[in-house]
Amino acid sequence: MADPQYLDTPQGRRIAWHRFSGREPGVVFLGGLRSDMTGTKAVHIEDWARRSGRAFLRFDYSGHGQSGGDFTDGCIGDWAEDAQAAIEALTEGPQVLVGSSMGGWISLLLAKRMAGRIAGLVTIAAAPDFTEDGMWAEWTEEQQKACMEEGQVALPSEYGEDMIITRRMIEDGRKHLVLRSPLALDVSVRMLQGTADADVPMSLALRMLDHIDGEDVRLELVKGADHRFSDPGCLGAITRSVEEVLGIS
């Protein structure tokens, strides 16, 4: 795989990226928390885009993958700024955002901030507001106290070493919640969710479906699929959903 190129954002962060030109609307992949742009879903969508002659961009948020910075210095607001900077600097015209887990939250933030540039959304096990509803609300009093008084808390992760969640991430997340106020989207939205997802419950996907105000918003539940959503059937569902949003299926 070729080495990435780098973009220095207006906020002074350096993010790694890969892209290629093609037909518009282009497609942008937004990864999840502690994931990177070399993951199965990102590469699968890139392969589809190359075969389809579609413009495509993938990148790593600051503190992730090959980008600069430390993970523990970042937060939702920073990573949304990274995504916006990448789209503004590295793409032209309308873009379909494909957001996985945290990337689903960021895609919703960008759909509000960059309405004129967003042609559609595909979310995969989207986790909007997870810092508040999926972390803080489920922590013990001891964990909450440690986060506030010590500045961070370590959470065990089945994907590797403990995940360090900082007080800044929790407090910043509260500034970017999207399920507490009206969320009107005038683009096509496809949401994918596995029924065996141990990280993002189906109830959140149903809450999103009920909360989003739009004329073309659909949720597809995939029985037995987990949070990785990366087996052949799930990968096929992703590209099929992108094609639906692009109006080419």
Phi, psi and omega in degrees: 000136182296152176294148180285164167261171187230145177237130173267117185281164177301338180272000177089014177261152182247120183240141180271146182208158170228142177206165167209157184275161179175198182292153174255156357297145175279175180235134179237128178263130178244113185280180182263181181297126179065012174264179179215176189281003177262007182290167185303314183294316181299315182292323178297315180294322177298316178300317177298316181297319179298315179296329184270352184070030185258136176300143185211143177222134169227152184203168175252132172298159174302142183077006179236148171051235185264005179279164179282168176093167178257141180305318185289351175274348188263173179199175184303316181299319179297314185289329173293322175296319177302313182296316179297317179298319180296315181295316182294321186272333192244358179231162176231141176075192183289150183227142170265124180266130176247105186249123180258125177055246177303327177300333175294319176298313182296324178297324178291322176297317181289328178298330177278320184282327189237045188307324182288345182255349186261120183264347181170166181230139167233120179248145182235111183048048184300143183232057178297144176063022187294333180297327182270312187270329183260348178242283187309313184293337183257354180286156172285165177301325180295319179293318178299317180296317180298318181297316183285321186270325182261349177091354179193162176219143180262127179248131176296146181224137178284352182264003179150214182295163181307146177265126179268118177252126186263160174302321180299320180296318179295312184291322177293321179303325180294340179276350187234022179295139183243353183256010179257351182221164183305141182227090181264126179233123182259024175240166177290138181230129174238124180246130179246137183212131176273144181283343180255022180286116181273352182257322179237114184286155177301330181300328178290319178298319178293324176297318177298315180301319180287328188278323183289131178259107181197160183274342183223074182236121183227146177241130175244121176264131181249111185296129176086352181283139180261191186292334180294326177048051189231009176282169185305319179296319179293318179298322176295323178296324180295308183292327176297320179293321176299317179296322178297315180295324178283348179075030182243009179261000000 
